[in-house]
Amino acid sequence: MIYLAPVRLSLPTQIAPLILAWLGLASMTSPTLLAQFAQPVQKQGIFQQYILQQKTEKAFREDVTARSLDFIERVKQVCQLDLTQLEKLQLAAEGDVVRFYREYERVKSEVKGFTMNDAQARQRLWPIVSPLYMRVQQGIFDDSSLCHSVLKTTLNASQLEQFQTAEAKRLNYAFTASCKTTIADLSREIPLTGEQREKLLSIMLSFARPKKLHPQMENMLGMIILGKSIERIEVESGLDKKQLDHLVALLGRVRGMEGNFEW
Amino acid sequence: MQPTSPCQPRNLLLFGLMLLLSSCFDSSVHGQDVLPLQAPEGMKVQQPKDPALMYLKRHLNLRRGLIKRVCELSEVDVKNLDSVGEDWIKLELPKGAPKQDGVLKQGLPFFFRGAPGQIAGNDPVKIRKIQSLLDKKLTDYLSQEQREQVQTAIEESERFECEANAQVLVSLMDKRFILTADQRESLELKIASWLKGKSLYMEHYTLQNNYLPDIPASVVENVLTSDQRMRFKAINKITFDRLGTELQMLQHQQPLAEQDY
């Protein structure tokens, strides 16, 4: 079977090669030029695509710096830091940034010159790029960062408790949002009454948030929790057989993904 | 071929001629917007399904399922509800090529407005209109009390979705601007109120932390600090409408599973 989509090129696309030829930028009959308009070409470098994620290097560096300031700002928002504590945290943040850029430069030099349309290179270089990619996704200042270690030794017991409470509130807020949006999405697949939604939400929120959660997996978190609590849902949620059957079918989409979550 | 200056009179003339020619000849055949591709002889061809039809069928099944769960229905009521089906939707969906009201099909204005072809009836405004008609058609069979029950259930569901989406957006903003608990609470209320009547495709925002929907500054400016306001202004804002995005996706995906609730 072949799927034939209706095709109609806009007029500017049709004559763009001609305009380029007129500007003297290419020959009117150049096959390369014609091919360029016939199919998408991914000329972007692997590093540009995976690590910088369409940003310029300058914008990326600015973003990293802003995030390091954000982390300290988050602590300052909750605890009254004295000058020594602030300096220690700033130093630790700088250390994390330096450590990150050391890795950044190493990976950049290893993948230099390879573009996204080179499938073999993409496959071969992924193990080199992926740790840095994960770090960019999760943020430089995660639990394993120098900043977090220094935080534990720099803040006093009361400050640390304040910070941990505030962080837990923030994470719980995001977790509740994730559960609620999963149920809202589910309502677009299965007709749910208000009562059923509330019961599902209460079952989901009785689960603890995973200890570690990759940002790319956040979208799946709600469905994973539903999968883990399917027995409770069968008994407590008030979903009838048709609804449950459809829910089980939908959960098939995330089967095998549980391993990506650390509870 | 040697590069030449674009400003040479010969080239200017040539360019003018190209513009004139290209704007006179439309790519459509016999006034239709779609160029059908020819399949090789003997090869089976699967025609693309109409995404609007698939979308509306799912809406019909969901709405019917909700009514059956919210109201106490007699056998006759159920039979009446089940009588509304694909045939009714097909009657309502626009036929043929999309209308080109007031749009020139030739000439320079058309050149500058060249747009990809649209499958007939794949128009979000029209689909929303049919959705409302469909809702009305389904509730016409119900008593006044039952209609109110259904209306309350729909409003509850929409409110739940708005609140959930607002919470997700506030949580994303928190990652970017570092909000206090009070700010989160205020923003959630304001954004939920702004989201009323809108349906966004949230995955675009949750998968990439680079975008926010086009929330007007007036909605958030009283809650954010000046530094946060500056950051809010700097972030890319694109509103991904759910219906439009789903219709686009349906053009390339397998048809939706047709569940009868």
Interface residues (C-beta under 8 A of the other chain):
Chain A: M1 I2 Y3 L4 A5 P6 V7 R8 L9 S10 L11 P12 T13 Q14 I15 L18 I19 A21 W22 L23 G24 L25 A26 S27 M28 Q53 D70 E73 R74 Q77 A166 K169 R170 Y173 A174 T176 A177 S178 K180 T181 I183 A184 D185 S187 R188 E189 I190 P191 L192 T193 G194 R197 P215 Q216 E218 N219 D240 K242 Q243 H246 A249
Chain B: M1 Q2 P3 T4 S5 P6 N11 L14 F15 M18 L19 S22 S23 S27 S28 D33 V34 L35 P36 L37 A39 M43 K44 V45 Q46 Q47 P48 L62 R63 G65 L66 K68 R69 V70 F110 F111 F112 G114 A115 P116 G117 I119 A153 E156 S157 F160 E161 E163 A164 N165 Q167 V168 V170 S171 D174 I178 T180 A181 R184 M202 E203 T206 L207 N209 N210 Q251 H252 A257 Q259 D260 Y261
